[in-house]
Amino acid sequence: LEDMLVRADETSKLEVHIDTDEGNAVNLDSATEVELLKQEPCGCQSHTN
């Protein structure tokens, strides 16, 4: 699940909902706990952020 947009602030809950299509695409079972990691940019010229 690359390029996932996250909008958060100090009052946000640290959880995410993944729809059935996305869950099936990455072989997740219902109610599976996962850890989301922030990936640092690679430094190449194709990234604008």
DRENVOMI-778488 format. One record per atom (N, C-alpha, C, O, CB): atom name; x negated, y, z negated. Coordinates in Angstrom, 2 decimals. Last residue first. Glycine has a CB too. Layout:
REM residues N
CA; X; Y; Z
...
This chain:
REM residues 49
N; -7.77; 15.79; 3.07
CA; -7.60; 16.14; 1.65
C; -8.90; 16.03; 0.93
O; -8.96; 16.28; -0.27
CB; -6.55; 15.26; 0.98
N; -8.28; 14.84; 5.59
CA; -8.15; 16.30; 5.45
C; -8.02; 16.72; 4.00
O; -8.14; 17.91; 3.70
CB; -6.95; 16.80; 6.23
N; -10.38; 12.42; 7.05
CA; -9.52; 12.80; 5.92
C; -9.48; 14.31; 5.79
O; -10.51; 14.98; 5.86
CB; -10.02; 12.15; 4.61
N; -12.26; 12.12; 9.03
CA; -10.86; 11.89; 9.40
C; -9.89; 12.26; 8.28
O; -8.69; 12.40; 8.53
CB; -10.66; 10.44; 9.78
N; -14.89; 12.35; 8.17
CA; -14.25; 13.54; 8.73
C; -12.77; 13.35; 9.05
O; -12.09; 14.33; 9.32
CB; -14.97; 13.96; 9.97
N; -15.40; 10.66; 5.00
CA; -15.50; 10.76; 6.46
C; -14.68; 11.97; 6.95
O; -13.88; 12.52; 6.21
CB; -15.01; 9.45; 7.14
N; -15.01; 10.32; 2.32
CA; -15.94; 11.36; 2.73
C; -16.08; 11.50; 4.23
O; -16.82; 12.36; 4.70
CB; -17.26; 11.10; 2.13
N; -13.14; 8.64; 1.24
CA; -14.40; 8.04; 1.67
C; -15.43; 9.08; 2.09
O; -16.62; 8.76; 2.20
CB; -14.14; 7.09; 2.83
N; -11.42; 9.61; -1.77
CA; -11.65; 9.73; -0.32
C; -13.03; 9.18; 0.05
O; -13.97; 9.27; -0.74
CB; -11.52; 11.20; 0.13
N; -10.54; 7.15; -4.22
CA; -11.25; 8.37; -3.87
C; -11.46; 8.42; -2.36
O; -11.65; 7.38; -1.73
CB; -12.61; 8.46; -4.61
N; -7.45; 5.94; -5.23
CA; -8.63; 5.71; -4.39
C; -9.25; 7.05; -4.04
O; -8.55; 7.97; -3.61
CB; -8.26; 4.91; -3.12
N; -6.02; 5.10; -8.18
CA; -6.25; 6.23; -7.29
C; -7.56; 5.98; -6.54
O; -8.62; 5.84; -7.14
CB; -6.30; 7.59; -8.07
N; -4.09; 2.19; -8.57
CA; -5.38; 2.85; -8.71
C; -5.49; 3.98; -7.72
O; -5.11; 3.85; -6.56
CB; -6.53; 1.86; -8.53
N; -1.62; 0.54; -10.35
CA; -1.90; 1.43; -9.23
C; -3.20; 2.18; -9.52
O; -3.37; 2.73; -10.61
CB; -0.73; 2.43; -8.99
N; -1.02; -2.75; -11.20
CA; -1.72; -1.54; -11.60
C; -2.02; -0.72; -10.34
O; -2.61; -1.23; -9.39
CB; -3.03; -1.87; -12.37
N; 2.11; -4.46; -11.68
CA; 0.88; -4.21; -10.94
C; 0.24; -2.94; -11.48
O; 0.91; -2.15; -12.15
CB; 1.16; -4.08; -9.41
N; 4.42; -6.95; -12.52
CA; 3.69; -5.77; -12.97
C; 2.40; -5.67; -12.16
O; 1.69; -6.65; -11.99
CB; 3.40; -5.84; -14.49
N; 7.38; -7.98; -10.91
CA; 5.94; -8.17; -11.05
C; 5.30; -6.87; -11.52
O; 5.60; -5.80; -10.99
CB; 5.31; -8.63; -9.71
N; 10.13; -8.06; -10.42
CA; 9.65; -7.61; -11.74
C; 8.16; -7.88; -11.97
O; 7.73; -8.00; -13.12
CB; 10.45; -8.28; -12.83
N; 9.93; -10.54; -7.89
CA; 10.75; -9.59; -8.63
C; 10.15; -9.32; -10.01
O; 9.71; -10.25; -10.69
CB; 12.20; -10.10; -8.76
N; 6.68; -10.88; -6.35
CA; 7.92; -11.43; -6.87
C; 8.67; -10.34; -7.62
O; 8.08; -9.30; -7.96
CB; 7.65; -12.65; -7.79
N; 5.03; -9.75; -3.42
CA; 5.34; -9.55; -4.84
C; 6.65; -10.24; -5.19
O; 7.61; -10.19; -4.43
CB; 5.42; -8.05; -5.18
N; 3.83; -9.66; -0.79
CA; 4.05; -10.91; -1.50
C; 4.23; -10.73; -3.01
O; 3.66; -11.49; -3.79
CB; 2.89; -11.85; -1.24
N; 3.83; -7.39; 0.70
CA; 2.62; -7.65; -0.08
C; 2.78; -8.84; -1.02
O; 1.99; -9.03; -1.94
CB; 2.24; -6.40; -0.89
N; 6.33; -7.50; 1.87
CA; 5.17; -7.33; 2.74
C; 3.86; -7.62; 2.01
O; 2.89; -8.05; 2.63
CB; 5.14; -5.91; 3.30
N; 8.06; -7.57; -0.31
CA; 7.89; -8.78; 0.51
C; 6.64; -8.69; 1.37
O; 5.95; -9.69; 1.57
CB; 9.12; -8.99; 1.40
N; 7.78; -4.89; -1.12
CA; 7.40; -5.99; -2.00
C; 7.17; -7.28; -1.24
O; 6.21; -8.00; -1.50
CB; 8.46; -6.20; -3.05
N; 8.86; -3.55; 1.10
CA; 7.46; -3.36; 0.76
C; 6.96; -4.48; -0.15
O; 5.84; -4.97; 0.03
CB; 7.25; -2.00; 0.08
N; 11.54; -4.54; 0.97
CA; 10.72; -4.70; 2.18
C; 9.23; -4.57; 1.88
O; 8.43; -5.38; 2.35
CB; 11.13; -3.66; 3.24
N; 12.39; -3.75; -1.64
CA; 12.27; -5.16; -1.27
C; 11.38; -5.36; -0.05
O; 10.56; -6.27; -0.04
CB; 13.65; -5.74; -1.01
N; 10.47; -0.95; -2.97
CA; 11.63; -1.56; -2.31
C; 11.33; -3.00; -1.90
O; 10.17; -3.41; -1.81
CB; 12.04; -0.73; -1.09
N; 9.19; -0.24; -6.04
CA; 8.80; -0.69; -4.70
C; 10.00; -1.41; -4.11
O; 10.49; -2.38; -4.69
CB; 7.53; -1.62; -4.74
N; 8.93; 2.34; -8.29
CA; 9.85; 1.36; -7.72
C; 9.37; 1.04; -6.31
O; 9.17; 1.93; -5.49
CB; 11.33; 1.89; -7.71
N; 6.73; 2.92; -11.03
CA; 7.08; 3.11; -9.63
C; 8.05; 2.01; -9.21
O; 8.00; 0.90; -9.72
CB; 5.81; 3.11; -8.73
N; 5.68; 4.81; -13.91
CA; 6.19; 3.61; -13.26
C; 6.59; 3.95; -11.84
O; 6.78; 5.12; -11.50
CB; 7.38; 3.01; -14.05
N; 5.25; 6.75; -16.16
CA; 4.24; 6.09; -15.36
C; 4.76; 4.74; -14.85
O; 4.34; 3.68; -15.31
CB; 2.94; 5.89; -16.18
N; 7.36; 9.58; -16.06
CA; 7.14; 8.22; -16.53
C; 6.13; 7.55; -15.60
O; 6.16; 7.76; -14.39
CB; 8.47; 7.41; -16.58
N; 6.44; 13.03; -16.47
CA; 6.78; 11.88; -15.63
C; 6.52; 10.57; -16.35
O; 5.59; 10.45; -17.15
CB; 5.98; 11.92; -14.32
N; 5.61; 15.28; -17.74
CA; 6.81; 14.63; -18.27
C; 7.21; 13.38; -17.48
O; 8.22; 12.75; -17.80
CB; 7.96; 15.61; -18.26
N; 3.40; 16.25; -16.35
CA; 3.21; 15.82; -17.73
C; 4.41; 15.06; -18.29
O; 4.25; 14.28; -19.23
CB; 2.91; 17.00; -18.60
N; 4.04; 14.86; -13.05
CA; 3.68; 15.95; -13.94
C; 3.59; 15.39; -15.36
O; 3.69; 14.17; -15.55
CB; 4.70; 17.12; -13.86
N; 3.84; 13.70; -9.65
CA; 3.90; 13.49; -11.10
C; 3.56; 14.78; -11.83
O; 2.89; 15.66; -11.30
CB; 2.94; 12.36; -11.53
N; 4.17; 11.93; -6.77
CA; 4.47; 13.24; -7.35
C; 4.65; 13.03; -8.85
O; 5.52; 12.26; -9.27
CB; 5.75; 13.91; -6.70
N; 2.35; 10.25; -4.41
CA; 2.78; 10.24; -5.81
C; 3.00; 11.68; -6.25
O; 2.12; 12.53; -6.11
CB; 1.74; 9.53; -6.72
N; 2.33; 8.39; -1.47
CA; 2.48; 9.72; -2.05
C; 3.01; 9.59; -3.46
O; 4.01; 8.91; -3.69
CB; 3.40; 10.60; -1.18
N; 0.03; 6.11; -0.33
CA; 1.27; 6.25; -1.09
C; 1.29; 7.63; -1.74
O; 0.37; 7.99; -2.47
CB; 1.41; 5.12; -2.16
N; -2.05; 5.11; 1.29
CA; -1.45; 6.41; 1.57
C; -0.09; 6.57; 0.90
O; 0.84; 7.11; 1.50
CB; -1.31; 6.61; 3.07
N; -1.41; 1.56; 1.14
CA; -2.29; 2.72; 1.26
C; -1.48; 3.96; 1.58
O; -0.36; 3.88; 2.08
CB; -3.35; 2.48; 2.34
N; -0.86; -1.18; 0.00
CA; 0.00; 0.00; 0.00
C; -0.89; 1.23; 0.00
O; -1.10; 1.85; -1.04
CB; 0.97; 0.01; -1.23
